[in-house]
Amino acid sequence: MTATPTPTAVSAVRESHEWLRWLTGRTRAAARALTTEEFNREFPIGIGSVRATLIHLLGAERIWSAVVEESDPAVTMPTATELPTMAAIDQAWPAVHARWDAYLARLDEQELSRIVSRVRDGKTYSQRVADALMQVPTHALYHNAQLSFMFRSMGKQLPDSSWIIWARERLSSSGR
């Protein structure tokens, strides 16, 4: 068995964001198969619908990238009016992904300890960049569980997006 390099905090963050992209990609693909009625159906859980949850996840990624880059404290959640369809949601993701790709490419160990602030509901919260970066994938996992419930309630199923499934696929595609 070939030894793998010891992961660093930076590589762990980058991997968690790779997994996040895989997770949201699988979830978005499943959402594309829903009818408009199913996509907008209200549920007594989470943000309320598949559509609202995907908008929320997209918005959270936009907000947290602005927080860690300290670039735009006025970034807010997109509205349902801004993203009325699955196609509109899909069209918004590449810009978010590009921003994360650029940031994560220049991420280093020192950056992880920097303190950043986020204003929410008029209150300022401070956190390390490392914690803000880990908030994004763990937040998505939380809401993906809610999405799974929504899909099951409609007699459908989200694909398994567990970390281990992603890791196995990655290892398999690397020829190991």
N, C-alpha and C positions, 0 to 999 in steps of 0.2 A: 504494500500500500504506500502510495506517495504521500509524503507529509505536505500539508497545506500550510501556507504562511499564517502566523498568528494574526488574527484580525486586530485592527486598530479601531479606535473610536470613530475615526473618519470613515474607514471602510464599512463599519457597522451601520453608520448613518446612511451612507450611499446605498448599501444593500437594502436597507429598509425602504428607501425611496424607490429603488428598482422594483421591489416587491409591491409597493403601493401602486406604481404605474401598471403592473401586471394585474393586480387585484381590480383596480378601477376599469381597466380595459375589458376584463372578463364581465364585470358587472354591467358596463355600458353595452357590450355586445348582447347580453341577455335582455337588457331594457329595450334595445332596438326591435326585438321580436314581439314586444307587447303591442296590443292595440292602443289607440289613443285613449280609450276609456280605461284600460288597465293601467296605463302609464300615469294617468291623472287620478286614479281611484284613491279616495281618502281612507286611511287606516288610523286606528286609535293608538298609534305607536310612533315614536320618533318625530320626524319632521312632518309626517302625515301622508306622503305619497312617494312613489318612486321618483317622479319628476322633482318634487320639492327636495328630496334627499340628495339627488344628484346635483342639483343647483347648490345646495348647502355644502356639499363636499368640494365642488369647484370653487366656491367662494372662500371656503376655509383655506384651501391651498393658496389662493390669491392673497388673502389677508396675511397668512403666516410668512409667505415669501416677502411681502412688504415689511413685515416686522423684523425679520432677520437681516434684511438689507437696509433697514431704516430709510426706506425710499419714499414711502407714501402713506403717512398715518391716516389719510382720509379714505383709504380703500375700504369698501364695505361689501357686504354680500350682494351678489347680483339678484335681481328681482325676477319673478315669474314673467313679467312683461318683457324684460330683456332677453330671457331665454324661454320662449314659449313652446318649443318643441325639442325632441331628442336631437334632431339635426342641428339646431342652434346650440344645444349643450355640447355636442360633439365638435362643432366649429370653434367653440371657446377654449377647449382643452389644449390645443397646440401652443398657444401663447403662454399658458401656465406652465406647460412642460418645458418650453424653451427657457423660461425664466429660471425654473428649478435646475435645469441642466447646466446653465451658465454658473449659477451660484454653487452648486455641488462640485463642479469641476475645480473651482478655486478654493474649496473648503480645506482648512488645515486644522491641526490640533489646537492651535492658539485661538482660532475663531470660535471653537466650541465653548470656551470658557467666558467669552464676552457676554456682558449683561445687556439685554435689550428690553424695551418696554412696549407694552401694548395697552392701548386705551380701549376699554369696553364698557359701555353703559356709563360713561363719565368717570370711571375709575381707572387709574393707571396700575397695571400689574407689571412687575419685573421678573425676568427669568433668564437663565443661561441660554445661549443659542442652542446648545446640545439638547436641552429640554424642549425648546420650541420646535426643533427639528424632529424630535421623536413624537411630539404631540400630533403631527400631521398623519403619519401612518396609523398610530393607535386610534386616533379619532375616526379615521376611515374604517378601521376594522369594527369599531363599535357600531357605526351606522350601517356597515355592510351586514351585520347580524340582524339589524332591523329590516333591511331590504330583503334578507332571506326569509324572514317571517312574512313580509308582504307578498313575496313570490309564492311561498307555500300556501298562503291564504287564497291565492288565485289558481291553485292547482298546478303551479309551475315551480321550477327549481333554478336557483342560481348555481353556476358551477362551483365546485369546491375551490376556494381561494386561500386555503391554509398555507402558511409559510412553507411547511414541509413539502407540499405538492409543488410549489414554485421551486424550491431548492432541488428537488428530485428532477424536475424538468430541466433546470439549468445544468445540473450535473450530467444528465443524459445527453443534452445537446452539445456538451463540451467533449463528448466522446469517451467519458469515463464510465 
